[in-house]
Amino acid sequence: MDQFSQLVGQLNSLVWGVPMLVLILGVGLYLLLGLRLMPWLRIPSAFKNLWQGRKRQGSEAVTPFNALMMSLSATVGTGNIAGVATAIFLGGPGALFWMWCTALVGMATKYSEAVCAVHFREKDSKGNPIGGPMYYIKNGLGKRWHWLAGSFAVFGMLAGFGIGNAVQANSVADALHSQFEIPVLYTGIVMAILVAIVLIGGIRWLAEVAGHLVPFMAVAYLLIAVSILISHAAAIPDAFATIFYHAFNPTAAAGGFAGATVWMAIRFGVARGVFSNEAGLGSAPIAHASAHTNQPVRQGMIAMLGTFIDTLIICTLTGLVIIVSGAWTSGENGAALSLLAFEQSWQGVGSYIVTLGLAVFAFTTVLGWSLYGERCTVYLFGEGAVLPFRIAWVLMIIVGAAAHAHLSIVWLIADTLNALMALPNLIALALLSPVVFRLSRDYFAKSTEVS
């Protein structure tokens, strides 16, 4: 196992090296400038579109609102609790700054992904819309790029079992075992049964569950985090000063914290930022392609809110709680660090709240990623592969939960698969950027004429 861990660690360092970080931030910045900062300037309009997109048009239709909720169900997960904590543990408080940078340019990336997903999508045998990077690569770039579409589908299918399944079950099982001494196998079995029940109903059930559960859990978590920060209001300015300072300066060892270089802050801030909001991975557009809409730009505006909500709001609050509480110097890592931070602020109940929140977040993430993995599998092997995939997906939950003793290696594998998945998607977005810019110009020109 030690040799395998070293091998995965070396591969992770390679794929998350300077070229990948430059590609993620560079493509996002290029799209943001090409869109003339539209993702930042149109946030109020995006929320208006989101609110209007709640109305269902047909019993089988996935509303634009529920498409975002499916996307958020996959992104709002352990990345917001365990991922933020891991970034701070490995990269210091400055890692949070680089998570923000990833999100700010990632809004343009997520917008572009959804625009391409809706514009180049197809329909399955039942007439339901399907799309994602494999489809906008195939339909937007032509035959000579089909290998890139296939590469994304392979990496997406495999990444789903890591980032969207094993990591989630692993974190929940570990948290419940630590907090309530629940055997990890029991946690895995219960999660597997609940996920299997939802998968029976297909994408409509998944969309309905996400549409009701995600807003509730996100608001509840936000209220708790905000209440803690209010009680530590005096420490918030120093927390921000610490974040900005260590984003560009090494973090000295303190307490149980081993210290971190600026490069570690950048690397783990960007990596965990992508893990959290998935901007650039190509996963979220698979959900947005299912939306009942004929306006790629409107869905793109709704999609970019996923990154805004996930990282700039939820991850920020988690990171601030960890820093103002002083827990970041404790030497704890992952979900245990977040549990400690909330417990120190709300003694007796804080750790229970985070544990339950983590369980719900992870459950919806497993549901959301089941759609992504299934769509990639169907692209590769056809619709006959749906049932075998779902069986394997449910069983993997149990396997992931039982691997609680190997948290670090599970995170490394997930990070590595993320990078391999992002590579073909980012290449495609760069090549398809003229289409995104043209569709955006045309849409806003017509909107101006109408108004």
C-alpha positions, -999 to 999 in steps of 0.1 A, spaced: 0 0 0 29 24 8 44 19 -27 9 24 -43 5 56 -22 39 69 -34 30 61 -70 -3 79 -68 13 109 -50 39 112 -78 12 111 -105 -8 136 -86 21 160 -84 26 156 -121 -9 162 -132 -14 191 -107 19 207 -117 23 242 -131 9 234 -166 -25 222 -152 -28 252 -128 -20 276 -156 -45 258 -179 -73 260 -154 -68 296 -144 -57 306 -179 -87 292 -197 -110 307 -171 -94 341 -174 -95 340 -212 -132 332 -212 -139 358 -185 -121 385 -206 -137 373 -238 -171 376 -222 -161 411 -210 -166 402 -173 -202 393 -180 -203 365 -154 -195 391 -127 -217 419 -140 -248 397 -146 -251 380 -112 -284 398 -103 -298 388 -137 -287 353 -132 -305 350 -99 -336 364 -116 -334 337 -143 -329 311 -116 -361 321 -98 -381 322 -131 -367 288 -140 -386 270 -112 -417 264 -133 -421 229 -147 -431 225 -184 -443 188 -186 -442 160 -161 -409 146 -174 -391 179 -179 -362 190 -157 -366 227 -149 -336 250 -153 -338 255 -115 -336 218 -108 -308 214 -133 -288 238 -112 -298 219 -80 -286 187 -96 -253 204 -104 -251 218 -68 -260 185 -54 -228 172 -69 -207 202 -60 -220 211 -25 -205 181 -7 -174 171 12 -154 197 -8 -172 224 12 -164 208 46 -135 183 42 -120 199 11 -117 234 25 -102 220 57 -77 199 37 -67 229 16 -60 249 47 -42 220 64 -19 214 35 -15 249 21 -22 272 51 -48 300 53 -36 314 20 -51 285 2 -85 300 7 -74 330 -14 -65 308 -43 -98 290 -40 -115 324 -45 -94 331 -76 -103 297 -90 -140 305 -84 -139 340 -98 -125 328 -132 -144 295 -128 -177 314 -131 -168 321 -167 -157 285 -172 -190 271 -158 -210 295 -178 -193 285 -210 -196 248 -202 -234 251 -198 -238 272 -230 -219 246 -250 -238 217 -233 -272 231 -242 -262 243 -277 -246 210 -288 -268 185 -269 -286 155 -283 -317 134 -274 -317 98 -261 -340 70 -272 -368 84 -250 -365 119 -263 -348 133 -232 -320 159 -238 -285 146 -230 -253 165 -233 -219 174 -217 -183 177 -228 -183 145 -248 -212 158 -269 -200 193 -274 -166 180 -284 -182 155 -308 -208 179 -323 -188 211 -320 -153 201 -330 -158 174 -356 -147 138 -362 -110 144 -358 -117 154 -321 -138 123 -313 -108 108 -294 -109 138 -271 -146 132 -264 -140 95 -257 -111 105 -234 -134 127 -213 -160 100 -211 -135 75 -198 -120 99 -173 -154 111 -163 -167 76 -157 -137 67 -136 -136 100 -117 -172 96 -107 -163 65 -87 -137 85 -70 -147 122 -64 -184 115 -66 -187 82 -48 -158 67 -27 -146 101 -14 -181 110 -3 -189 77 14 -154 76 29 -158 111 45 -192 103 59 -183 70 73 -152 84 89 -172 113 105 -200 92 117 -176 66 131 -156 93 150 -187 112 163 -212 84 169 -191 52 167 -213 39 140 -195 11 121 -183 22 87 -199 -8 70 -233 2 84 -229 37 70 -220 24 36 -249 0 34 -275 26 45 -261 51 20 -261 25 -8 -298 16 -1 -309 52 -1 -290 60 -34 -304 28 -50 -340 39 -42 -335 73 -59 -317 58 -89 -348 35 -96 -367 66 -105 -341 79 -129 -333 115 -137 -368 129 -128 -365 115 -92 -330 127 -89 -340 162 -100 -369 163 -76 -348 152 -46 -321 177 -55 -346 205 -60 -360 201 -25 -330 189 -5 -301 211 -17 -317 245 -10 -327 233 25 -293 219 35 -274 248 20 -294 275 38 -293 256 71 -255 253 69 -251 289 60 -272 301 89 -251 280 113 -218 292 99 -229 329 99 -241 326 135 -206 313 145 -189 342 126 -211 367 143 -200 354 176 -164 358 164 -169 391 146 -139 408 162 -116 381 147 -129 383 111 -107 412 100 -76 394 113 -87 362 95 -89 380 62 -55 396 68 -41 362 75 -56 347 43 -42 375 21 -8 376 37 -2 338 35 -15 337 -1 18 353 -11 41 344 19 51 310 35 30 299 65 52 292 95 46 261 116 21 268 144 7 244 169 0 212 151 3 229 117 35 219 99 39 250 78 34 256 41 51 273 11 33 297 -12 34 270 -39 15 247 -16 -11 274 -10 -16 279 -47 -16 242 -56 -40 230 -29 -61 261 -31 -67 256 -68 -70 218 -66 -95 219 -38 -113 248 -54 -118 227 -85 -128 198 -64 -154 219 -46 -170 239 -75 -160 216 -104 -156 246 -128 -135 232 -157 -141 195 -149 -169 192 -173 -192 175 -149 -218 202 -142 -227 208 -179 -240 172 -180 -267 182 -156 -274 215 -172 -278 198 -206 -309 181 -192 -327 214 -185 -360 221 -204 -348 253 -221 -340 265 -256 -318 293 -244 -281 282 -239 -271 316 -225 -299 317 -199 -289 283 -187 -253 293 -187 -261 323 -164 -279 299 -141 -250 275 -142 -224 301 -132 -243 307 -99 -232 272 -89 -196 283 -86 -206 315 -69 -227 298 -43 -204 268 -38 -171 285 -33 -175 322 -28 -202 317 -2 -202 282 13 -165 274 12 -156 309 23 -178 306 54 -163 271 62 -128 285 59 -134 315 80 -149 294 108 -118 272 107 -95 302 109 -113 324 135 -117 294 158 -80 288 157 -86 251 148 -64 253 117 -32 250 139 -45 219 157 -29 194 134 -63 179 124 -71 173 87 -101 169 65 -136 166 80 -121 162 115 -107 198 112 -141 212 103 -157 192 131 -132 206 156 -137 242 144 -175 241 147 -173 222 181 -150 249 195 -175 275 186 -206 256 195 -195 233 222 -216 202 226 -236 206 193 -212 220 167 -196 187 158 -230 170 156 -243 197 132 -212 194 109 -214 156 110 -251 156 99 -245 183 74 -216 163 59 -238 132 57 -265 151 38 -241 169 15 -223 137 6 -255 119 0 -267 145 -26 -232 145 -41 -233 108 -47 -267 112 -64 -255 141 -86 -224 123 -97 -243 91 -105 -259 111 -133 -225 122 -146 -210 88 -144 -240 72 -160 -240 97 -189 -203 91 -196 -209 53 -195 -238 55 -219 -217 76 -243 -190 49 -243 -211 17 -242 -247 26 -250 -279 26 -230 -276 -11 -222 -248 -2 -198 -271 18 -175 -281 -11 -152 -246 -26 -147 -233 9 -140 -260 16 -114 -252 -17 -97 -215 -10 -96 -222 25 -84 -242 13 -54 -216 -13 -45 -188 13 -47 -205 33 -19 -199 4 5 -164 -1 -7 -156 36 -3 -171 37 32 -150 7 43 -118 24 32 -119 49 60 -85 41 72 -70 53 39 -84 88 36 -52 104 22 -49 79 -7 -86 83 -15 -82 121 -18 -51 117 -39 -68 94 -64 -98 118 -66 -75 148 -72 -56 129 -99 -88 118 -117 -101 154 -115 -71 167 -134 -73 139 -161 -110 147 -165 -105 185 -167 -78 183 -194 -99 174 -225 -127 196 -213 -105 227 -210 -90 221 -244 -125 219 -259 -137 251 -241 -108 270 -255 -115 258 -290 -152 264 -287 -149 298 -271 -158 317 -304 -192 299 -303 -197 309 -267 -188 345 -274 -211 347 -305 -241 331 -287 -236 355 -258 -234 386 -280 -264 376 -300 -285 369 -269 -277 402 -251 -281 422 -283 -316 408 -286 -323 414 -249 -313 450 -254 -335 454 -284 -365 440 -266 -360 462 -236 
